[in-house]
Amino acid sequence: MNTTSFPQNAWYAAAWDHEIKHEISKRTLCNKELVLYRRTDGDVVALEDACWHRLLPLSMGKLNGDNLVCGYHGLEFDGNGRCVYMPSQETVNPSACVRSFPAVERHRLVWVWPGNPALADPDLIPDFHWNDDPAWAGEGGTFYSLKCNYQLVIDNLMDLTHETYVHAGSIGHEAITRVPFEVGHTDREVTITRWMKDIDAPPFWARQLGREGLVDRWHIIHFQAPSTVAGDVGVAVAGTGAPEGDRSQGVSGFFLAAITPETESSCHYFWNFVRDHHLDDQRWTTELHLAHVNDGNGVYEQDVDVLEAQQKAIERHARTPFYNLNIDAAALWARRLIERMVDAEREEQPAVEEKPVRLVSRS
């Protein structure tokens, strides 16, 4: 039975694909301690980080070919989590295994399914095609073990009025707080749309547009339950048709966020900002990366400061957070969809003990 604030039956980003090599990596995901490594055939293995014998973390062991060797007594487990060697005996106990988690590589990320493996459909992996689409360029990064509940990050991204205050001088603008917005939702997705017409471009966007004058600016933010956000953002020369669909006189970007619960009060925040211009110019990639992460002065680092301070305040104050405003509509719908997923898992009957299953797919 699920007793957490996050669904278990979902795909969560565990690492960038380049981070997982033929060596042991540790990761905590949805309160589950995992060990990850890449087999010699290139497939990714995700196993429970606890030996069947005496529960020593397998991450303290070593690899023997494609098998993981416990660093305590030498028990050896294959990529499916089954023990294939025990010391001082020829017969391996058939019950000796560690749990294996479905793992799929897609759009530059390794996604892991912590719940029932029988439900791990790769078609349910969130659409992050912008990460590896040649029509977009960006670098990306991660805040591992960000010290806040993952839903606070979702709140942050679904209400961009905070840009006016947290990110003044870069992407903030008072128009964000003045114009109306629209919120729509399905049973798994929430979208908030905001158009800011005939405004001065904030510095971040003026630099990319490369010309002076008023602009039409847009925020079209898509949330997919339980924890991914893709934000369609940009500016175009005012009056050239961007609100009607013609962005030819503008520049566009997508901010991508895969937010993975680590514990109830921490998460991993995989982010990227991709652009549709100067695709082959590494200087632009570096400049926009540094606009987001730059020795504590980047846009995302400013968010981290706020989010971690917010988590501390939640733990300090007795009252139930939060009071809500109109601007919280999209974030509230996102929380509602997450809550429905969690409630559905809580209502399920306890499952029979699962056999180790590993699903690996690369696309």
Secondary structure, DSSP 8 states (H G I E B T S, - for coil): ---SSS-SSS-EEEEEGGG--SS-EEEEETTEEEEEEE-TTS-EEEEESS-TTT---GGGSEEETTEEE-TTT--EE-TTSBEEE-TT-SS--TT-B--B--EEEETTEEEE--S-GGG--GGGS---GGGT-TT-B---EEEEEESS-HHHHHHHHH-GGGHHHHTTTTT--THHHHS-EEEEE-SSEEEEEEEEEEEE--HHHHHHH-S-SEEEEEEEEEEETTTEEEEEEEEEETTSSGGGT--TTEEEEEEEEEEEEEETTEEEEEEEEEESSSTT-HHHHHHHHHHH-STT-SHHHHHHHHHHHHHHHHHH--S-S----GGGHHHHHHHHHHHHHHHHHHHS-----------EEE-
